[in-house]
Amino acid sequence: MKTVRAIGIGVLIWILGVSTYVLSFYLPIMDDRDQQANAVLFAVVIPLVWTGAGLYYKNGHAVHGWQLGQILFLTSVTLDALITVPFLIIPNGGSYYAFFTDLGFWLIALEFMVVAALYWYIKVSMKFNKQ
């Protein structure tokens, strides 16, 4: 497994995800902007992780998608703990506890791992089975 490569892709996914999350506050679609931003993030994570998995596997790495999803998610969690929570959440009245115990956070965690695993089953394992 190329851990550094997976972490780099995880950083890229985090940057794009947080950027989308923050930008979604400026589109007045729903009355509850927090719920709107979470919904946008939930929708955006799918193509971000799918594309990230594609970037990771393009050189033929055979690590299972579930493990890749874990690394991508743990990278995001680390960056959330170091950057997102102290600079975006706490100044707006949130806390580490509220952020990391939110159901939406854990649904996105599951989404990271499921999307990466699905990519592996659909794109990578099929390639190995054909050979």
C-alpha positions, -999 to +999 in steps of 0.1 A: +000+000+000+012+035-009+002+052+024+017+086+015-002+086-018-035+077+000-029+105+025-021+130-002-054+121-020-072+123+014-058+159+018-071+168-016-105+154-009-106+173+024-096+206+008-123+202-019-149+190+006-143+218+031-143+244+003-176+231-010-190+230+025-180+267+031-192+279-003-226+262+002-234+287+029-235+315+003-262+298-017-296+306-001-314+274-010-326+262+025-335+282+056-312+261+077-277+268+063-260+242+085-283+215+072-278+227+037-240+226+040-242+191+054-264+179+026-241+194+000-211+178+017-228+145+018-236+147-019-201+159-029-182+133-009-194+105-033-177+119-065-147+131-045-140+097-029-148+079-062-123+101-081-098+099-053-100+061-054-095+062-092-064+083-087-051+059-061-057+028-081-046+041-115-011+027-109-024-008-100-023-008-062-043-037-049-052-027-013-088-033-005-111-003-009-123-005+027-087+001+039-083+030+014-115+045+026-103+043+062-071+061+053-089+088+033-114+093+062-087+093+089-068+120+069-100+141+068-106+135+106-070+146+114-074+178+093-108+185+108-093+182+143-064+205+134-080+230+111-118+228+106-129+226+142-106+253+157-110+278+128-145+272+114-166+254+141-155+268+174-156+305+163-193+299+154-202+285+188-195+248+181-171+224+199-150+194+192-175+172+211-205+185+190-186+181+158-173+146+164-205+132+179-228+145+152-246+118+133-239+135+100-202+132+107-204+094+111-227+090+081-200+108+060-174+085+076-194+055+065-198+071+031-160+075+027-154+038+033-184+024+013-177+045-018-140+035-017-150-002-012-175+000-040-149+015-063-126-014-055-153-040-061-165-025-093-132-012-109-103-030-093-113-065-082-131-071-116-098-063-133-080-090-112-107-115-118-106-112-155-069-120-156 
